[in-house]
Amino acid sequence: MTATPQTNPVTDAAALSDSARDHLWMHFTRHSVYEQGGRVPVIVRGEGPYIYDAEGRRYLDGLSGLFVVQAGHGRTELAEAAARQASELAFFPLWSYAHPSAIALAERLAGYTPGDLNRVFFTTGGGEAVETAWKLAKQYFKLTGQPTKYKVISRAVAYHGTPQGALSITGIPAAKSMFEPLVPGAHKVPNTNFYRAPAQWRDDYKGFGRWAADRIAEAIEFEGPETVAAVFVEPVQNSGGCFPPPPGYLERVREICDAYDVLMVADEVITGFGRIGDMFASRRYGVTPDMITCAKGLTSGYSPIGAMIASDRLFEPFRHGTTYFPHGYTFGGHPVSAAVAMANLDIFEREDLNGHVRRNEDAFRQTLEKLLDLPIVGDVRGDGYFYGIELVKDKTTRETFDDDESERLLRGFLSKALFDAGLYCRADDRGDPVVQLAPPLVVDQSHFDEMEQILRSVLSEAWTRL
Ligand SMILES: Cc1ncc(COP(=O)(O)O)c(C=O)c1O
């Protein structure tokens, strides 16, 4: 008789965790936690909106991995699309050559963008797309007779990626200080955090939006319009805990960019592909930027890809003579990723994922807003399937936690407690402390309730520990 091999999920999980601790360098991770005996959480599979760890425990994926898995986990048709493409043509670069998957995807993306954003430059991820957008802005102005325009304006606390240009655009000092000096010419303005708006705007959302947008005009004036090439904004800013645009804000940014001949870049690395109930949030909010950067949800994470999508005007100087854009990535527009993106977008259309988000977004908001009865929940904000819950020490004064409390609350307790209770999401303190939620776009009321119940119980416990 042949013995059936036995696996012990607990021992295997321990071995995986030990090996991760000893050899894997995790991103943005404090390794001391694991050196001191903490178990590295190891996720081994996913199905719909749920993920499973190496011990077989199930968690609701409240963050779509990292704002990525829009169509949900376990979609075998996306794996099959990858296998088909790899069997036919596993790799070819887009350096003076093309392949059918990239061609089809570029045309399809151009069809989803607002306005005449018809030219798609593929990358492997979001940071490279942001990097590409800044480089294009610089070269565009050099080619069109305004060579001193090279600076960028972006917003406080915004995250735009880790390559050194994208990191310069990023507005999180703690993510940058170790790598200074970074690329010069990146200036910051206030974001649209209405909960922390200056006192005179506390009761006037629209007025606050106008004020915040006008800070961009002011920064352009301060720097000199002849030096500023681009403004980078996420339609809904993630970092800091989900700041939607106040009414009229994005329109005003567009107006300011036009007035100063500055390019408007919508960084849709998170907000693209259904997160706000449309292929691009810019379209939902009715604004046409000059460039869109995107990545993450384009393949729902089944293979990596990103893109910078530019307007016809920006491509115009590259149509002629010997001029070209001296920029590229070996794996940009990888055939497998492009094929997976096409199959992912087929799912979006067949299942009307954007419509599903639009039909359910109010219910999601209302369910999360129930948490406002907890003493620790100061604000619930967001749009679509994208929310931040700000935690405060005092709801009346909106007083936030000091560094020590934040450390104990977020790092010492919340993230792990939420995970142990069955909800994978993010407790973040890159701005004020927030819990971030961005579930796969397939979730419905039952999952909203599951999130609310877990959050209610863990946040109530957190309050007693302060
Ligand atoms: C708005 C935004 N831009 C850029 C990036 C960088 O993308 P990547 O990590 O794919 O380089 C991110 C990543 O979270 C992001 O949220």
The ligand as an SDF file (V2000), in Angstrom:
LIG
                    3D

 16 16  0  0  0  0  0  0  0  0999 V2000
   -1.8460   56.9410   -6.6190 C   0  0  0  0  0  0  0  0  0  0  0  0
   -0.6780   56.0210   -6.7810 C   0  0  0  0  0  0  0  0  0  0  0  0
    0.2660   56.3050   -7.6850 N   0  0  0  0  0  0  0  0  0  0  0  0
    1.3330   55.5040   -7.8750 C   0  0  0  0  0  0  0  0  0  0  0  0
    1.4920   54.3530   -7.1330 C   0  0  0  0  0  0  0  0  0  0  0  0
    2.6750   53.4710   -7.3430 C   0  0  0  0  0  0  0  0  0  0  0  0
    2.3090   52.2860   -7.9680 O   0  0  0  0  0  0  0  0  0  0  0  0
    3.2690   51.0150   -7.9590 P   0  0  0  0  0  0  0  0  0  0  0  0
    3.3380   50.5190   -6.5560 O   0  0  0  0  0  0  0  0  0  0  0  0
    2.5870   50.0560   -8.9130 O   0  0  0  0  0  0  0  0  0  0  0  0
    4.5950   51.4630   -8.4930 O   0  0  0  0  0  0  0  0  0  0  0  0
    0.5270   54.0160   -6.1790 C   0  0  0  0  0  0  0  0  0  0  0  0
    0.6680   52.7970   -5.3760 C   0  0  0  0  0  0  0  0  0  0  0  0
   -0.0730   52.5190   -4.4460 O   0  0  0  0  0  0  0  0  0  0  0  0
   -0.5780   54.8740   -5.9850 C   0  0  0  0  0  0  0  0  0  0  0  0
   -1.5170   54.6080   -5.0690 O   0  0  0  0  0  0  0  0  0  0  0  0
  1  2  1  0
  2  3  1  0
  2 15  2  0
  3  4  2  0
  4  5  1  0
  5  6  1  0
  5 12  2  0
  6  7  1  0
  7  8  1  0
  8  9  2  0
  8 10  1  0
  8 11  1  0
 12 13  1  0
 12 15  1  0
 13 14  2  0
 15 16  1  0
M  END
$$$$
